[in-house]
Amino acid sequence: MREGSGRSAALAAFPVVRTASVRARCIGVEGGSLFGIDLAHRAALVAGSGGGIGGASVRALARSGAAVACIDIDERAADEAAQQATELGAHAVAIVADLSQRDHVERAVSDAEARIGPIDILVDVVGEARWGRTIEFDDEEWDATFDLVLRHFFHLARAVGRRMVERDHGGSIVAIASVSGLRSAPLHGPYGAAKAGLMSLVRTLAVELASNRIRVNSVAPGSVLTPRVMAMMSAERRAASSAAIPLGRFAEPEDVANAVAFLASDLASYITGQTLVVDGGATAQFPLSLRA
Ligand SMILES: NC(=O)c1ccc[n+]([C@@H]2O[C@H](COP(=O)([O-])OP(=O)(O)OC[C@H]3O[C@@H](n4cnc5c(N)ncnc54)[C@H](O)[C@@H]3O)[C@@H](O)[C@H]2O)c1
């Protein structure tokens, strides 16, 4: 086939995306863009929706037209996320659950489905680092990190994945990993190991669920300016760390949320089992410079 040029040829090259009718809703992509993210008529469950990356993900999905169930252990944070999504025109509900508890996971997923419909998109943001020298961690701290970072994702992906398979309508699962699981750094012992396990589980789920048209991916942020990170870092330390990042700044939560919305959408329909690194180039660079 002869290669065409201009807008009509570009449209013909990507028939899967309903570009002609799509409203360009994706944040960071203004009206008139060829590739808007359209999640209209999709139901999304965001776990850990009350935090920096979770809140931004809720807003990105809501702007893209999805109905959103905002789940968090913190009731006020879940309510606020749902409120923000509602103000953006989305159907949104808040659900309080401790997702490190298996029975809470089952209950929260059932509740979400009862209130926004069968889940098409799962975004799992829950996780928290404990920093320390590996040889100084005790077993309880090690287990607590693995429970919060990895085990809850197994429970959540299993609960949602089983429902997606049963429904036979496909789906998309996106987990928030971390560059800590890709590269080593002092004090990252259990957190990095658990995030590495999370990315491994994402790949396995992706190949197991591909025949059910369920895509499973992760996003690995570098340093993100969430309220939690801002609270624990001085301005001086942040400036010094920013200087070591090729793009010269920390990520905003929206930088990560844009990647989440992309992977959740049909624009990523041929992407599964992958980790999308969102780190301003931090892990791409060789640590030694030839310049004096
Ligand atoms: N902020 C960063 O620099 C950064 C970098 C790489 C990866 N990450 C990862 O991104 C994710 C979010 O990070 P963040 O900085 O936005 O964190 P955050 O603390 O702002 O958000 C986490 C949210 O999860 C909720 N949560 C915690 N435990 C829960 C539980 N048991 N059940 C239900 N909800 C629970 C919290 O209430 C909070 O709203 C985490 O998985 C983190 O490991 C963050």
Ligand as a Chemical Component Dictionary entry (heavy atoms), coordinates in Angstrom:
data_LIG
# 
_chem_comp.id                   LIG 
_chem_comp.type                 NON-POLYMER 
_chem_comp.pdbx_formal_charge   0 
_chem_comp.three_letter_code    LIG 
# 
loop_
_chem_comp_atom.comp_id 
_chem_comp_atom.atom_id 
_chem_comp_atom.alt_atom_id 
_chem_comp_atom.type_symbol 
_chem_comp_atom.charge 
_chem_comp_atom.model_Cartn_x 
_chem_comp_atom.model_Cartn_y 
_chem_comp_atom.model_Cartn_z 
_chem_comp_atom.pdbx_ordinal 
LIG N1  N1  N 0  6.317  9.479  45.345 1  
LIG C1  C1  C 0  7.376  8.928  44.745 2  
LIG O1  O1  O 0  8.433  9.558  44.575 3  
LIG C2  C2  C 0  7.263  7.527  44.214 4  
LIG C3  C3  C 0  8.296  7.038  43.407 5  
LIG C4  C4  C 0  8.220  5.745  42.899 6  
LIG C5  C5  C 0  7.120  4.957  43.194 7  
LIG N2  N2  N 1  6.132  5.448  43.982 8  
LIG C6  C6  C 0  4.991  4.576  44.265 9  
LIG O2  O2  O 0  3.817  5.237  43.878 10 
LIG C7  C7  C 0  2.751  4.859  44.741 11 
LIG C8  C8  C 0  2.093  6.100  45.319 12 
LIG O3  O3  O 0  3.043  6.944  45.869 13 
LIG P1  P1  P 0  2.615  8.355  46.490 14 
LIG O4  O4  O 0  3.859  9.095  46.762 15 
LIG O5  O5  O -1 1.542  8.951  45.664 16 
LIG O6  O6  O 0  2.039  7.825  47.887 17 
LIG P2  P2  P 0  0.934  8.402  48.835 18 
LIG O7  O7  O 0  1.313  7.981  50.207 19 
LIG O8  O8  O 0  0.700  9.851  48.566 20 
LIG O9  O9  O 0  -0.349 7.588  48.345 21 
LIG C9  C9  C 0  -0.602 6.270  48.720 22 
LIG C10 C10 C 0  -2.093 6.167  48.982 23 
LIG O10 O10 O 0  -2.376 4.806  49.305 24 
LIG C11 C11 C 0  -3.210 4.790  50.452 25 
LIG N3  N3  N 0  -2.978 3.548  51.177 26 
LIG C12 C12 C 0  -1.888 3.212  51.904 27 
LIG N4  N4  N 0  -2.060 2.008  52.457 28 
LIG C13 C13 C 0  -3.284 1.567  52.050 29 
LIG C14 C14 C 0  -4.006 0.389  52.316 30 
LIG N5  N5  N 0  -3.525 -0.587 53.090 31 
LIG N6  N6  N 0  -5.232 0.258  51.736 32 
LIG C15 C15 C 0  -5.733 1.245  50.961 33 
LIG N7  N7  N 0  -5.102 2.385  50.696 34 
LIG C16 C16 C 0  -3.874 2.548  51.245 35 
LIG C17 C17 C 0  -2.790 5.999  51.266 36 
LIG O11 O11 O 0  -3.809 6.408  52.187 37 
LIG C18 C18 C 0  -2.542 7.024  50.175 38 
LIG O12 O12 O 0  -3.704 7.752  49.850 39 
LIG C19 C19 C 0  3.347  3.904  45.763 40 
LIG O13 O13 O 0  3.140  2.582  45.331 41 
LIG C20 C20 C 0  4.809  4.250  45.745 42 
LIG O14 O14 O 0  5.599  3.158  46.136 43 
LIG C21 C21 C 0  6.169  6.712  44.502 44 
# 
loop_
_chem_comp_bond.comp_id 
_chem_comp_bond.atom_id_1 
_chem_comp_bond.atom_id_2 
_chem_comp_bond.value_order 
_chem_comp_bond.pdbx_ordinal 
LIG N1  C1  SING 1  
LIG C1  O1  DOUB 2  
LIG C1  C2  SING 3  
LIG C2  C3  SING 4  
LIG C2  C21 DOUB 5  
LIG C3  C4  DOUB 6  
LIG C4  C5  SING 7  
LIG C5  N2  DOUB 8  
LIG N2  C6  SING 9  
LIG N2  C21 SING 10 
LIG C6  O2  SING 11 
LIG C6  C20 SING 12 
LIG O2  C7  SING 13 
LIG C7  C8  SING 14 
LIG C7  C19 SING 15 
LIG C8  O3  SING 16 
LIG O3  P1  SING 17 
LIG P1  O4  DOUB 18 
LIG P1  O5  SING 19 
LIG P1  O6  SING 20 
LIG O6  P2  SING 21 
LIG P2  O7  DOUB 22 
LIG P2  O8  SING 23 
LIG P2  O9  SING 24 
LIG O9  C9  SING 25 
LIG C9  C10 SING 26 
LIG C10 O10 SING 27 
LIG C10 C18 SING 28 
LIG O10 C11 SING 29 
LIG C11 N3  SING 30 
LIG C11 C17 SING 31 
LIG N3  C12 SING 32 
LIG N3  C16 SING 33 
LIG C12 N4  DOUB 34 
LIG N4  C13 SING 35 
LIG C13 C14 SING 36 
LIG C13 C16 DOUB 37 
LIG C14 N5  SING 38 
LIG C14 N6  DOUB 39 
LIG N6  C15 SING 40 
LIG C15 N7  DOUB 41 
LIG N7  C16 SING 42 
LIG C17 O11 SING 43 
LIG C17 C18 SING 44 
LIG C18 O12 SING 45 
LIG C19 O13 SING 46 
LIG C19 C20 SING 47 
LIG C20 O14 SING 48 
# 
